[in-house]
Amino acid sequence: MTEACHPDSNREITVRIENLTKSFGRQVAVRDLSLHLYRGEVFAFLGPNGAGKTTTLKATAGLLRPDTGTVTICGCLMQREARQAKQHLAFVPDVPFVYEKLTGREFIRFTREMYGVPEAAAESRLAELARRLAMDGFLDQLCETYSHGMKQKVALAAALIHQPRVLIVDEPMVGLDPRTARVTRDIFRDLARAGGTVFMSTHTLDVAEQLADRIGIIHHGRLTALGTLAELRTQAQVDGRLEDVFLRLTEAPPDETAPAS
């Protein structure tokens, strides 16, 4: 499927994925995927298990090299200008990574030093993130003592400390309590309102329905649906919730000969 025209062609493209294909041995995880994401949007990337979501996110973040195709972040081609491209983005995996023998504060400081963020600016940002994510009670404890939810909060704060233009998050709500999940949604919307882009993979369809400006559905490695929820309802011929739309659009193998929408 080729990407449909965006309703505002004058908006800045922050993520440009062109004809991305990635295989692992004989298994094709992502096949000829093209996708543009825009400044100021939260984009939800949906698909069944094994559809190619995480592979796409990791290739976008520069953690996997595509077999063919290109990824461009804020005008920087990942294959040629990886360092410059990565300065513009942050990636939070589904299993949050932190250094066990550092405290949360030390891990975030390490991250901000890698990105060259001035200390005063970083401390101000961290104070605000610690308040919103309720991290003050454990931020100075070793990460090895953290629950999954605590690690998720610290990983998110570390990702945001350099104010990325593109935030890539894989299953961001897993392990979060309802209050923190609400705050996280608010943070994503704030980032988009400030001109950033959130590229979010999730199985939590309610979150995607409430939060996303646009939605992409990947099925068997191919982008099979793309648009607003209203546009996906039209494509699926379903007048219901995103769950109903998603189930209709993924109930059969995608038609590789289907015309672009």
Kinemage of the C-alpha trace (Angstrom):
@kinemage 1
@onewidth
@group {chain A} dominant
@subgroup {mainchain}
@vectorlist {calphas} color= white
{ca met a 1} P 0.000 0.000 0.000
{ca thr a 2} L 1.231 3.490 -0.835
{ca glu a 3} L 0.639 6.265 1.650
{ca ala a 4} L -2.484 8.319 1.115
{ca cys a 5} L -2.106 12.062 0.617
{ca his a 6} L -1.981 13.961 3.887
{ca pro a 7} L -4.810 16.481 4.262
{ca asp a 8} L -2.297 19.319 4.803
{ca ser a 9} L 0.466 18.934 2.255
{ca asn a 10} L 2.249 21.997 3.663
{ca arg a 11} L 2.994 20.363 7.004
{ca glu a 12} L 6.590 19.470 7.710
{ca ile a 13} L 7.504 15.814 7.306
{ca thr a 14} L 9.625 14.718 10.272
{ca val a 15} L 9.788 10.978 9.515
{ca arg a 16} L 10.042 9.759 5.950
{ca ile a 17} L 10.092 5.984 5.414
{ca glu a 18} L 10.420 4.927 1.789
{ca asn a 19} L 10.037 1.367 0.469
{ca leu a 20} L 11.361 -0.197 3.667
{ca thr a 21} L 11.959 -3.952 3.569
{ca lys a 22} L 13.560 -5.972 6.365
{ca ser a 23} L 13.986 -9.737 6.570
{ca phe a 24} L 15.342 -12.078 9.205
{ca gly a 25} L 16.631 -15.099 7.357
{ca arg a 26} L 13.818 -16.270 5.095
{ca gln a 27} L 11.170 -14.432 7.097
{ca val a 28} L 10.166 -11.048 5.662
{ca ala a 29} L 9.192 -8.911 8.656
{ca val a 30} L 8.428 -5.677 6.767
{ca arg a 31} L 7.764 -5.510 3.047
{ca asp a 32} L 8.050 -2.348 0.900
{ca leu a 33} L 6.584 -0.036 3.544
{ca ser a 34} L 6.335 3.690 2.851
{ca leu a 35} L 5.073 6.107 5.476
{ca his a 36} L 5.383 9.841 6.232
{ca leu a 37} L 4.831 11.308 9.694
{ca tyr a 38} L 4.283 14.996 10.316
{ca arg a 39} L 5.226 17.712 12.735
{ca gly a 40} L 2.624 18.077 15.461
{ca glu a 41} L 0.975 14.652 15.281
{ca val a 42} L 0.590 11.568 17.416
{ca phe a 43} L 0.672 8.569 15.103
{ca ala a 44} L -0.490 5.136 16.299
{ca phe a 45} L 0.964 2.065 14.588
{ca leu a 46} L -1.213 -1.016 15.012
{ca gly a 47} L -1.017 -4.622 13.953
{ca pro a 48} L -1.355 -8.218 15.146
{ca asn a 49} L 1.548 -9.947 16.868
{ca gly a 50} L 4.390 -10.485 14.430
{ca ala a 51} L 3.018 -7.997 11.896
{ca gly a 52} L 6.229 -5.948 11.752
{ca lys a 53} L 5.522 -3.075 14.152
{ca thr a 54} L 8.627 -3.323 16.312
{ca thr a 55} L 10.858 -4.011 13.317
{ca thr a 56} L 9.581 -0.828 11.678
{ca leu a 57} L 10.098 1.224 14.837
{ca lys a 58} L 13.628 -0.087 15.343
{ca ala a 59} L 14.535 0.587 11.719
{ca thr a 60} L 13.142 4.106 12.079
{ca ala a 61} L 15.241 4.640 15.208
{ca gly a 62} L 18.369 3.392 13.450
{ca leu a 63} L 18.671 0.215 15.522
{ca leu a 64} L 18.094 -2.061 12.519
{ca arg a 65} L 19.498 -1.580 9.027
{ca pro a 66} L 16.879 -2.094 6.299
{ca asp a 67} L 17.581 -4.601 3.532
{ca thr a 68} L 16.210 -2.015 1.100
{ca gly a 69} L 14.579 1.370 1.420
{ca thr a 70} L 15.437 4.487 3.379
{ca val a 71} L 14.576 6.270 6.621
{ca thr a 72} L 14.941 10.038 6.931
{ca ile a 73} L 14.546 11.851 10.260
{ca cys a 74} L 14.071 15.629 10.112
{ca gly a 75} L 15.886 15.776 6.787
{ca cys a 76} L 18.784 13.508 7.851
{ca leu a 77} L 19.127 10.219 5.980
{ca met a 78} L 19.654 7.509 8.602
{ca gln a 79} L 21.863 5.393 6.331
{ca arg a 80} L 24.316 8.273 5.747
{ca glu a 81} L 23.788 10.707 8.620
{ca ala a 82} L 22.891 8.424 11.508
{ca arg a 83} L 24.424 10.577 14.213
{ca gln a 84} L 22.636 13.716 13.062
{ca ala a 85} L 19.364 11.824 12.597
{ca lys a 86} L 19.523 10.323 16.082
{ca gln a 87} L 20.066 13.750 17.638
{ca his a 88} L 16.488 14.511 16.623
{ca leu a 89} L 14.849 11.392 18.054
{ca ala a 90} L 14.388 9.274 21.145
{ca phe a 91} L 13.341 5.632 21.337
{ca val a 92} L 11.629 3.874 24.248
{ca pro a 93} L 11.377 0.090 23.697
{ca asp a 94} L 8.594 -2.127 24.996
{ca val a 95} L 10.973 -3.484 27.661
{ca pro a 96} L 12.527 -0.325 29.133
{ca phe a 97} L 16.310 -0.314 29.311
{ca val a 98} L 18.131 1.246 32.270
{ca tyr a 99} L 21.524 0.587 33.826
{ca glu a 100} L 20.808 -1.450 36.943
{ca lys a 101} L 23.752 -0.092 38.946
{ca leu a 102} L 22.830 3.541 38.366
{ca thr a 103} L 20.086 5.461 40.103
{ca gly a 104} L 17.317 6.818 37.940
{ca arg a 105} L 18.737 10.309 38.278
{ca glu a 106} L 22.204 9.114 37.254
{ca phe a 107} L 20.797 7.294 34.230
{ca ile a 108} L 18.946 10.398 33.075
{ca arg a 109} L 22.076 12.513 33.656
{ca phe a 110} L 24.077 10.048 31.546
{ca thr a 111} L 21.503 10.397 28.760
{ca arg a 112} L 21.473 14.185 28.799
{ca glu a 113} L 25.288 14.237 28.678
{ca met a 114} L 25.242 12.018 25.580
{ca tyr a 115} L 22.950 14.525 23.883
{ca gly a 116} L 24.925 17.517 25.101
{ca val a 117} L 22.013 19.114 26.952
{ca pro a 118} L 23.136 21.965 29.250
{ca glu a 119} L 22.894 20.945 32.888
{ca ala a 120} L 20.634 23.778 34.010
{ca ala a 121} L 18.100 23.132 31.236
{ca ala a 122} L 18.170 19.386 31.892
{ca glu a 123} L 17.651 19.803 35.631
{ca ser a 124} L 14.660 22.044 35.031
{ca arg a 125} L 13.132 19.534 32.629
{ca leu a 126} L 13.817 16.638 34.996
{ca ala a 127} L 12.163 18.435 37.898
{ca glu a 128} L 9.010 18.894 35.819
{ca leu a 129} L 9.046 15.290 34.545
{ca ala a 130} L 9.668 13.938 38.046
{ca arg a 131} L 6.674 15.905 39.290
{ca arg a 132} L 4.362 14.785 36.496
{ca leu a 133} L 5.473 11.144 36.595
{ca ala a 134} L 5.666 10.984 40.422
{ca met a 135} L 9.317 9.863 40.406
{ca asp a 136} L 10.666 11.835 43.390
{ca gly a 137} L 10.172 8.901 45.754
{ca phe a 138} L 12.522 6.561 43.870
{ca leu a 139} L 14.635 8.664 41.510
{ca asp a 140} L 17.711 8.370 43.757
{ca gln a 141} L 17.404 4.612 44.297
{ca leu a 142} L 19.300 2.062 42.196
{ca cys a 143} L 17.438 1.010 39.078
{ca glu a 144} L 17.870 -2.644 40.043
{ca thr a 145} L 15.250 -2.069 42.760
{ca tyr a 146} L 12.640 -0.705 40.339
{ca ser a 147} L 9.413 -2.282 39.213
{ca his a 148} L 8.642 -2.392 35.486
{ca gly a 149} L 6.514 0.724 35.831
{ca met a 150} L 9.296 2.639 37.570
{ca lys a 151} L 11.759 1.675 34.839
{ca gln a 152} L 9.232 2.772 32.232
{ca lys a 153} L 8.931 6.193 33.857
{ca val a 154} L 12.710 6.675 34.042
{ca ala a 155} L 13.188 5.493 30.449
{ca leu a 156} L 10.516 7.947 29.264
{ca ala a 157} L 12.047 10.819 31.234
{ca ala a 158} L 15.490 10.005 29.811
{ca ala a 159} L 14.025 9.950 26.291
{ca leu a 160} L 12.439 13.376 26.778
{ca ile a 161} L 15.371 15.103 28.476
{ca his a 162} L 16.796 16.459 25.208
{ca gln a 163} L 13.369 17.507 23.893
{ca pro a 164} L 13.389 15.236 20.820
{ca arg a 165} L 11.562 16.301 17.704
{ca val a 166} L 10.552 12.660 17.141
{ca leu a 167} L 9.615 10.310 19.999
{ca ile a 168} L 9.357 6.616 19.055
{ca val a 169} L 7.667 4.460 21.693
{ca asp a 170} L 6.864 0.746 21.571
{ca glu a 171} L 3.916 -0.265 23.788
{ca pro a 172} L 4.258 2.773 26.071
{ca met a 173} L 1.372 1.929 28.416
{ca val a 174} L 2.465 -1.594 29.393
{ca gly a 175} L 3.105 -1.814 33.145
{ca leu a 176} L 1.806 1.667 33.939
{ca asp a 177} L -0.912 2.310 36.502
{ca pro a 178} L -3.983 4.206 35.287
{ca arg a 179} L -2.834 7.583 36.653
{ca thr a 180} L 0.619 7.317 35.056
{ca ala a 181} L -0.904 6.115 31.779
{ca arg a 182} L -3.087 9.246 31.758
{ca val a 183} L -0.079 11.479 32.448
{ca thr a 184} L 1.885 9.733 29.704
{ca arg a 185} L -0.909 10.379 27.208
{ca asp a 186} L -0.891 14.031 28.260
{ca ile a 187} L 2.888 14.222 27.753
{ca phe a 188} L 2.533 12.805 24.241
{ca arg a 189} L -0.121 15.360 23.372
{ca asp a 190} L 1.992 18.171 24.834
{ca leu a 191} L 4.949 17.073 22.712
{ca ala a 192} L 2.798 17.099 19.579
{ca arg a 193} L 1.314 20.509 20.420
{ca ala a 194} L 4.867 21.828 20.775
{ca gly a 195} L 5.601 20.679 17.214
{ca gly a 196} L 7.032 17.239 17.879
{ca thr a 197} L 6.024 13.879 16.442
{ca val a 198} L 5.056 10.784 18.443
{ca phe a 199} L 5.378 7.449 16.619
{ca met a 200} L 3.647 4.969 18.903
{ca ser a 201} L 3.110 1.242 18.547
{ca thr a 202} L 0.406 -0.188 20.778
{ca his a 203} L -1.965 -3.099 21.257
{ca thr a 204} L -4.128 -0.897 23.491
{ca leu a 205} L -6.710 0.182 20.940
{ca asp a 206} L -8.533 2.478 23.359
{ca val a 207} L -5.332 4.498 23.765
{ca ala a 208} L -4.890 4.755 20.000
{ca glu a 209} L -8.539 5.754 19.547
{ca gln a 210} L -8.332 8.505 22.181
{ca leu a 211} L -4.863 9.837 21.387
{ca ala a 212} L -3.881 9.368 17.754
{ca asp a 213} L -4.311 11.972 15.053
{ca arg a 214} L -3.703 9.280 12.432
{ca ile a 215} L -3.453 5.516 12.541
{ca gly a 216} L -1.523 3.029 10.436
{ca ile a 217} L -2.263 -0.689 10.406
{ca ile a 218} L 0.443 -3.150 9.404
{ca his a 219} L -0.525 -6.724 8.544
{ca his a 220} L 1.841 -9.462 7.398
{ca gly a 221} L 4.593 -6.874 7.033
{ca arg a 222} L 2.600 -4.542 4.781
{ca leu a 223} L 0.967 -1.219 5.530
{ca thr a 224} L -2.636 -2.053 4.744
{ca ala a 225} L -4.539 0.926 6.160
{ca leu a 226} L -3.663 4.541 6.909
{ca gly a 227} L -5.616 7.608 7.936
{ca thr a 228} L -7.777 9.143 10.604
{ca leu a 229} L -10.220 6.918 12.470
{ca ala a 230} L -13.020 8.260 10.263
{ca glu a 231} L -11.047 7.370 7.136
{ca leu a 232} L -10.326 3.871 8.432
{ca arg a 233} L -14.007 3.367 9.195
{ca thr a 234} L -14.769 4.196 5.577
{ca gln a 235} L -12.097 1.821 4.306
{ca ala a 236} L -13.294 -0.994 6.556
{ca gln a 237} L -16.962 -0.209 5.921
{ca val a 238} L -17.486 -0.355 9.672
{ca asp a 239} L -19.227 2.387 11.648
{ca gly a 240} L -17.935 1.506 15.074
{ca arg a 241} L -15.031 1.678 17.468
{ca leu a 242} L -11.411 1.258 16.451
{ca glu a 243} L -11.493 -2.324 17.738
{ca asp a 244} L -14.177 -3.224 15.193
{ca val a 245} L -12.291 -1.434 12.414
{ca phe a 246} L -9.014 -3.122 13.315
{ca leu a 247} L -10.546 -6.595 13.397
{ca arg a 248} L -12.182 -6.064 10.000
{ca leu a 249} L -8.987 -4.783 8.378
{ca thr a 250} L -6.838 -7.622 9.733
{ca glu a 251} L -9.237 -10.539 9.349
{ca ala a 252} L -7.555 -11.797 6.158
{ca pro a 253} L -4.128 -11.623 4.490
{ca pro a 254} L -3.709 -8.254 2.761
{ca asp a 255} L -4.371 -8.071 -0.958
{ca glu a 256} L -0.973 -7.218 -2.423
{ca thr a 257} L -2.649 -5.992 -5.595
{ca ala a 258} L -5.047 -3.635 -3.839
{ca pro a 259} L -4.945 -0.046 -5.124
{ca ala a 260} L -3.499 2.713 -2.995
{ca ser a 261} L -5.992 4.543 -0.833
